[in-house]
Amino acid sequence: MPGIFSFMFVLVPLIAVGIIIFVIITAIKTSVVHKDLTSEIAKKAKTIIENATTTAPHKNGKTCEYCNTINDNDAKKCENCGASLNK
């Protein structure tokens, strides 16, 4: 019976090899897509962080001589360490 022999020992292994090749190619394509997506997300996150740090308001006021914390101009004590700000 060459029909069953050829089916079991030729076609089944060929189908298995085809499935394995398909899975490998799909995995490679997926990893490339994920790598590109991760790169895009990283670029956008970097831009957002840069914009947030450059547009953040800067606090002006009295600087504590002990801990270098910037306090409000009308503050009498440091909000961080409690040291007196009167000079």
C-alpha positions as CSV (number, residue, x, y, z in Angstrom):
1,M,0.0,0.0,0.0
2,P,2.1,2.9,-1.2
3,G,-0.7,5.4,-0.5
4,I,-0.6,5.0,3.3
5,F,3.2,4.8,3.4
6,S,3.6,7.9,1.4
7,F,1.0,9.7,3.5
8,M,2.5,8.7,6.8
9,F,6.2,9.0,6.1
10,V,6.4,11.7,3.5
11,L,3.4,14.0,3.6
12,V,3.0,14.2,7.4
13,P,6.7,15.2,8.0
14,L,6.4,17.8,5.2
15,I,3.3,19.3,6.7
16,A,5.0,19.4,10.1
17,V,8.1,21.1,8.6
18,G,5.8,23.6,6.9
19,I,4.0,24.4,10.2
20,I,7.3,24.8,12.0
21,I,8.6,27.2,9.3
22,F,5.4,29.1,9.5
23,V,5.6,29.5,13.2
24,I,9.3,30.6,13.0
25,I,8.5,33.2,10.4
26,T,5.5,34.5,12.4
27,A,7.6,34.7,15.5
28,I,10.3,36.7,13.7
29,K,7.8,39.1,12.2
30,T,6.1,39.6,15.6
31,S,9.4,40.3,17.3
32,V,10.3,42.9,14.6
33,V,6.9,44.6,15.1
34,H,7.3,44.6,18.9
35,K,10.8,46.0,18.6
36,D,9.6,48.8,16.3
37,L,6.6,49.5,18.6
38,T,8.8,49.6,21.7
39,S,11.2,52.0,19.9
40,E,8.3,54.3,19.0
41,I,6.9,54.2,22.6
42,A,10.4,55.0,24.0
43,K,10.8,58.0,21.6
44,K,7.4,59.4,22.5
45,A,8.0,58.9,26.2
46,K,11.4,60.7,25.9
47,T,9.7,63.6,24.1
48,I,7.0,63.8,26.8
49,I,9.5,63.8,29.6
50,E,11.7,66.4,27.9
51,N,8.6,68.7,27.4
52,A,7.5,68.2,31.0
53,T,10.9,69.2,32.4
54,T,11.4,72.2,30.2
55,T,7.9,73.6,30.8
56,A,7.7,72.9,34.5
57,P,7.4,76.1,36.6
58,H,10.5,77.1,38.5
59,K,10.1,78.1,42.1
60,N,11.8,81.4,43.1
61,G,12.3,82.3,46.7
62,K,14.6,82.0,49.7
63,T,17.1,79.2,49.6
64,C,17.9,77.3,52.9
65,E,21.6,77.5,53.7
66,Y,21.5,74.1,55.3
67,C,19.6,71.9,52.8
68,N,19.4,74.1,49.7
69,T,15.6,73.8,49.5
70,I,13.9,76.7,47.7
71,N,11.2,78.2,49.9
72,D,8.5,80.8,49.4
73,N,9.7,84.4,49.7
74,D,7.6,85.1,52.8
75,A,8.6,81.8,54.6
76,K,10.3,82.2,58.0
77,K,11.3,78.5,58.3
78,C,12.5,76.0,55.7
79,E,9.7,73.7,54.6
80,N,12.2,70.8,54.3
81,C,14.4,70.9,57.4
82,G,12.7,73.6,59.5
83,A,15.8,75.9,59.8
84,S,15.2,79.6,60.2
85,L,15.4,81.6,56.9
86,N,15.9,85.0,58.5
87,K,19.1,86.7,57.4
